[in-house]
Amino acid sequence: MSVIEFVSGVLLLLLTPGPTNTLLALGASRNGFARSLPLMVAELVAYLLIITPLATVAAPWLEQFPTVTRLLKACAALWILYLALKLWLPEVGAVRMVSVTQVFVTTLLNPKGIVIGLVLMPQGSLLSIWFHLAIAALLIILASVSWLSFGAFALGRIADGNRFDLRRIASVALFGFSLLLTSSLFA
């Protein structure tokens, strides 16, 4: 795969709406762009923690044990369903924020990391994939900034006075992602 194909594939995947991107946009709609930057750091660290071992050591192992991949998908579906339910429930007291931990765990379980690590990244030693890993990190930052900007500037304006409705919309989106992951387990 050429570098241009790699960049195109990773960027297209990362910009596609999904659970992590939903949380980034929702968090930025509440807190603004600058105060949501820690969410971007959580996403970057989580993606690198999943992509690096997949590309360097886990790919051959996972081919021998496809049940592990299915188990990861099931965990991801359950986590995303949990987040959807949490967002759907009415807020009590102070406004609940999207947390760094939620973004981190959601990204760790996000199937996009698995696709990048097993399909798009070259397989090999850390020394042999460092260039692609650095490009992936830059693309993760670019995609995060895009979703944070969307949340802060587009959703933030829509959401003023309608915070509860925006949470419900995000909840429905996350529920849909959970259903998609669950259905892929049975496909």
KEKE-3310 file (N, C-alpha, C; in steps of 0.2 Angstrom, whole numbers, plus 5000, padded with zeros to 4 digits):
npx = (5004:5003:5010:5001:4989:4988:4987:4975:4965:4966:4963:4950:4943:4945:4938:4925:4909:4907:4908:4918:4920:4907:4907:4918:4913:4901:4907:4914:4904:4899:4909:4917:4930:4944:4944:4941:4952:4960:4952:4955:4969:4967:4960:4971:4981:4975:4972:4985:4989:4982:4984:4998:5003:4995:4999:5012:5014:5002:4994:4997:4994:4980:4974:4975:4966:4951:4941:4944:4944:4930:4926:4932:4924:4911:4913:4916:4903:4895:4900:4898:4884:4881:4886:4877:4865:4868:4869:4856:4848:4840:4849:4855:4857:4872:4878:4883:4898:4907:4919:4937:4941:4930:4931:4944:4942:4932:4938:4949:4941:4936:4931:4938:4952:4956:4955:4964:4976:4977:4973:4976:4989:5006:5013:5025:5041:5043:5052:5052:5039:5038:5037:5024:5017:5019:5013:5000:4997:4997:4986:4976:4976:4972:4959:4953:4954:4945:4933:4931:4931:4919:4910:4911:4909:4898:4889:4888:4882:4870:4866:4864:4854:4847:4853:4849:4842:4852:4860:4852:4851:4864:4865:4856:4863:4874:4868:4864:4877:4881:4872:4875:4888:4885:4877:4887:4893:4886:4886)
npy = (4994:5011:5026:5037:5030:5024:5036:5041:5030:5029:5042:5043:5033:5038:5050:5047:5046:5040:5031:5037:5049:5054:5057:5066:5077:5080:5083:5094:5103:5106:5111:5119:5122:5123:5119:5105:5099:5089:5078:5075:5071:5059:5051:5050:5043:5031:5026:5024:5015:5004:5001:5000:4988:4979:4980:4976:4964:4957:4953:4940:4932:4934:4930:4916:4915:4919:4921:4929:4942:4943:4943:4956:4964:4962:4967:4980:4984:4982:4992:5004:5004:5005:5019:5025:5023:5030:5043:5045:5045:5057:5072:5074:5087:5095:5098:5084:5080:5075:5063:5061:5048:5041:5044:5038:5024:5021:5023:5014:5002:5004:4999:5004:5006:4993:4990:4999:4995:4981:4980:4992:4997:4994:4978:4973:4976:4988:4997:4996:5001:5014:5026:5025:5024:5037:5045:5040:5045:5059:5060:5056:5066:5077:5072:5072:5086:5091:5085:5090:5103:5104:5100:5111:5122:5121:5112:5117:5129:5126:5119:5127:5130:5119:5107:5095:5089:5087:5078:5067:5065:5061:5050:5041:5040:5033:5021:5016:5013:5003:4993:4990:4985:4974:4967:4964:4954:4942:4941)
npz = (5000:4995:5002:5000:4998:5011:5019:5014:5017:5031:5035:5029:5037:5050:5050:5048:5055:5071:5087:5095:5089:5090:5104:5105:5098:5105:5118:5115:5111:5123:5131:5123:5111:5116:5129:5127:5122:5130:5127:5114:5116:5124:5115:5105:5112:5116:5103:5098:5107:5104:5090:5088:5095:5088:5075:5076:5084:5086:5075:5068:5078:5081:5069:5071:5082:5080:5088:5098:5092:5090:5103:5107:5099:5104:5117:5114:5109:5120:5128:5121:5121:5134:5136:5128:5135:5146:5142:5138:5149:5161:5166:5182:5194:5192:5175:5166:5160:5145:5148:5149:5152:5147:5133:5131:5134:5125:5113:5113:5112:5100:5084:5073:5077:5076:5063:5057:5063:5059:5046:5038:5042:5039:5043:5056:5064:5077:5073:5059:5056:5060:5053:5047:5058:5064:5054:5055:5068:5067:5058:5066:5076:5067:5063:5075:5079:5069:5072:5085:5082:5074:5084:5094:5086:5077:5083:5095:5094:5090:5100:5111:5124:5121:5127:5132:5122:5112:5119:5119:5105:5102:5110:5103:5092:5096:5101:5089:5083:5092:5089:5076:5078:5086:5077:5067:5074:5071:5058)
capx = (5000:5007:5008:4994:4983:4987:4984:4968:4962:4966:4959:4943:4941:4944:4933:4918:4905:4907:4907:4923:4919:4901:4909:4922:4908:4897:4911:4916:4898:4897:4915:4921:4936:4951:4944:4940:4958:4962:4948:4959:4975:4964:4959:4977:4985:4971:4973:4992:4990:4979:4987:5005:5003:4991:5003:5019:5014:4996:4991:4997:4991:4973:4972:4974:4961:4946:4936:4946:4942:4923:4925:4933:4918:4906:4915:4914:4896:4892:4903:4894:4877:4882:4887:4871:4860:4870:4867:4849:4845:4840:4854:4854:4862:4877:4879:4888:4903:4911:4926:4943:4941:4925:4934:4949:4940:4928:4943:4952:4936:4933:4934:4943:4958:4958:4955:4970:4981:4977:4972:4980:4996:5011:5015:5032:5044:5041:5057:5050:5033:5038:5035:5017:5014:5019:5008:4993:4996:4996:4980:4972:4975:4968:4952:4951:4953:4939:4927:4930:4928:4912:4906:4912:4907:4892:4884:4888:4877:4863:4864:4863:4847:4845:4858:4846:4840:4858:4862:4847:4853:4871:4863:4853:4868:4879:4864:4865:4884:4881:4868:4879:4894:4882:4875:4893:4895:4882:4886)
capy = (5000:5017:5031:5041:5025:5023:5042:5041:5025:5031:5048:5042:5030:5042:5056:5044:5046:5034:5032:5041:5055:5057:5059:5072:5082:5081:5086:5101:5107:5108:5114:5123:5118:5123:5114:5099:5096:5083:5072:5073:5067:5053:5047:5048:5038:5025:5023:5021:5009:4998:5000:4998:4980:4975:4980:4974:4957:4953:4951:4933:4928:4935:4925:4909:4915:4924:4922:4935:4947:4943:4946:4963:4968:4962:4972:4987:4985:4983:4999:5009:5003:5008:5026:5027:5023:5035:5049:5045:5047:5064:5074:5076:5091:5098:5095:5079:5081:5069:5062:5059:5041:5038:5044:5033:5017:5020:5023:5007:4997:5006:4994:5008:5005:4987:4990:5003:4991:4975:4981:4998:4998:4988:4973:4972:4978:4995:5001:4996:5004:5020:5031:5025:5026:5044:5048:5039:5049:5065:5060:5055:5073:5080:5070:5074:5093:5092:5083:5095:5110:5103:5100:5117:5128:5119:5109:5121:5135:5123:5116:5132:5130:5112:5102:5088:5086:5085:5072:5062:5063:5057:5043:5037:5038:5028:5015:5013:5010:4997:4988:4988:4981:4968:4963:4961:4947:4937:4941)
capz = (5000:4995:5008:4998:4999:5018:5022:5012:5020:5038:5036:5028:5042:5056:5049:5048:5061:5075:5094:5098:5086:5093:5111:5104:5096:5111:5123:5113:5111:5130:5134:5119:5108:5120:5135:5125:5119:5133:5124:5109:5119:5126:5108:5102:5116:5115:5096:5098:5112:5101:5084:5089:5096:5083:5069:5078:5086:5087:5069:5067:5084:5080:5064:5074:5087:5078:5094:5102:5088:5091:5110:5107:5096:5109:5123:5111:5108:5127:5131:5117:5123:5141:5135:5125:5140:5151:5139:5137:5156:5162:5170:5189:5196:5187:5168:5165:5155:5142:5151:5146:5152:5142:5126:5130:5133:5119:5107:5114:5110:5093:5078:5068:5079:5074:5056:5056:5066:5056:5039:5034:5044:5038:5049:5057:5070:5078:5069:5052:5055:5064:5049:5046:5065:5065:5050:5059:5074:5064:5055:5072:5078:5062:5063:5082:5079:5065:5076:5091:5079:5073:5090:5097:5082:5074:5087:5101:5093:5089:5107:5116:5127:5119:5129:5133:5115:5109:5122:5116:5098:5103:5113:5098:5087:5100:5101:5082:5082:5096:5085:5070:5080:5088:5071:5064:5077:5069:5051)
cpx = (5004:5005:5002:4988:4982:4984:4976:4963:4961:4962:4951:4940:4940:4939:4926:4915:4906:4907:4912:4921:4912:4903:4913:4917:4904:4901:4912:4910:4897:4903:4919:4927:4942:4950:4942:4946:4961:4958:4952:4966:4973:4963:4966:4981:4981:4972:4980:4993:4987:4982:4994:5006:5000:4996:5010:5019:5008:4993:4991:4994:4983:4970:4971:4968:4956:4941:4938:4944:4934:4922:4926:4927:4912:4907:4914:4907:4893:4894:4899:4887:4877:4882:4880:4865:4862:4868:4860:4846:4846:4846:4851:4859:4866:4877:4884:4892:4905:4918:4931:4943:4936:4928:4940:4947:4936:4933:4947:4947:4934:4936:4938:4950:4961:4959:4962:4976:4982:4977:4977:4987:5000:5012:5022:5034:5042:5046:5055:5043:5032:5035:5027:5013:5014:5014:5001:4992:4994:4988:4974:4971:4971:4961:4949:4949:4946:4933:4926:4928:4921:4908:4906:4908:4900:4887:4883:4883:4870:4861:4863:4856:4844:4849:4855:4845:4847:4861:4858:4849:4860:4869:4860:4858:4873:4875:4865:4872:4884:4877:4872:4885:4891:4880:4881:4895:4892:4882:4891)
cpy = (5006:5022:5035:5036:5025:5030:5042:5037:5027:5037:5047:5038:5034:5048:5053:5044:5040:5036:5037:5048:5059:5060:5066:5078:5085:5085:5093:5105:5109:5112:5119:5119:5117:5118:5107:5095:5090:5077:5070:5069:5060:5048:5045:5043:5032:5022:5020:5015:5003:4996:4997:4990:4976:4974:4977:4966:4953:4950:4944:4929:4928:4931:4918:4909:4920:4925:4928:4942:4948:4946:4953:4967:4968:4966:4979:4988:4986:4990:5004:5009:5007:5016:5029:5028:5029:5042:5050:5048:5054:5066:5076:5081:5095:5094:5090:5080:5074:5069:5060:5051:5038:5038:5039:5026:5016:5019:5016:5002:4999:5002:4998:5007:4998:4986:4994:4998:4984:4975:4986:4998:4992:4984:4973:4975:4986:5000:5001:5000:5011:5026:5031:5026:5033:5047:5046:5044:5056:5066:5059:5062:5077:5079:5073:5082:5094:5090:5088:5101:5109:5103:5107:5123:5127:5117:5114:5127:5132:5121:5121:5132:5123:5107:5095:5085:5083:5079:5066:5060:5059:5050:5039:5035:5032:5021:5012:5010:5004:4992:4986:4984:4974:4964:4960:4955:4941:4936:4935)
cpz = (5000:5001:5006:5000:5007:5021:5020:5016:5028:5039:5035:5034:5048:5056:5049:5054:5065:5083:5097:5095:5089:5100:5110:5103:5102:5116:5121:5112:5118:5132:5130:5116:5113:5126:5134:5122:5123:5130:5118:5111:5121:5120:5105:5106:5115:5108:5096:5102:5108:5094:5084:5090:5091:5077:5070:5080:5086:5081:5068:5072:5083:5075:5066:5079:5085:5083:5098:5099:5090:5098:5110:5104:5101:5115:5120:5111:5115:5129:5128:5120:5130:5140:5132:5130:5145:5148:5138:5144:5157:5167:5177:5191:5191:5180:5168:5159:5151:5145:5147:5146:5147:5135:5125:5130:5127:5113:5107:5111:5103:5088:5073:5070:5076:5067:5054:5057:5062:5048:5035:5036:5041:5044:5050:5063:5071:5074:5062:5051:5058:5059:5048:5052:5066:5060:5053:5064:5072:5061:5061:5075:5074:5063:5070:5082:5074:5069:5082:5088:5077:5079:5093:5093:5079:5079:5093:5100:5092:5096:5112:5118:5125:5121:5129:5127:5112:5112:5120:5109:5098:5106:5108:5093:5090:5100:5094:5081:5086:5092:5079:5072:5082:5082:5067:5067:5074:5061:5048)
residu = (MET:SER:VAL:ILE:GLU:PHE:VAL:SER:GLY:VAL:LEU:LEU:LEU:LEU:LEU:THR:PRO:GLY:PRO:THR:ASN:THR:LEU:LEU:ALA:LEU:GLY:ALA:SER:ARG:ASN:GLY:PHE:ALA:ARG:SER:LEU:PRO:LEU:MET:VAL:ALA:GLU:LEU:VAL:ALA:TYR:LEU:LEU:ILE:ILE:THR:PRO:LEU:ALA:THR:VAL:ALA:ALA:PRO:TRP:LEU:GLU:GLN:PHE:PRO:THR:VAL:THR:ARG:LEU:LEU:LYS:ALA:CYS:ALA:ALA:LEU:TRP:ILE:LEU:TYR:LEU:ALA:LEU:LYS:LEU:TRP:LEU:PRO:GLU:VAL:GLY:ALA:VAL:ARG:MET:VAL:SER:VAL:THR:GLN:VAL:PHE:VAL:THR:THR:LEU:LEU:ASN:PRO:LYS:GLY:ILE:VAL:ILE:GLY:LEU:VAL:LEU:MET:PRO:GLN:GLY:SER:LEU:LEU:SER:ILE:TRP:PHE:HIS:LEU:ALA:ILE:ALA:ALA:LEU:LEU:ILE:ILE:LEU:ALA:SER:VAL:SER:TRP:LEU:SER:PHE:GLY:ALA:PHE:ALA:LEU:GLY:ARG:ILE:ALA:ASP:GLY:ASN:ARG:PHE:ASP:LEU:ARG:ARG:ILE:ALA:SER:VAL:ALA:LEU:PHE:GLY:PHE:SER:LEU:LEU:LEU:THR:SER:SER:LEU:PHE:ALA)
# end
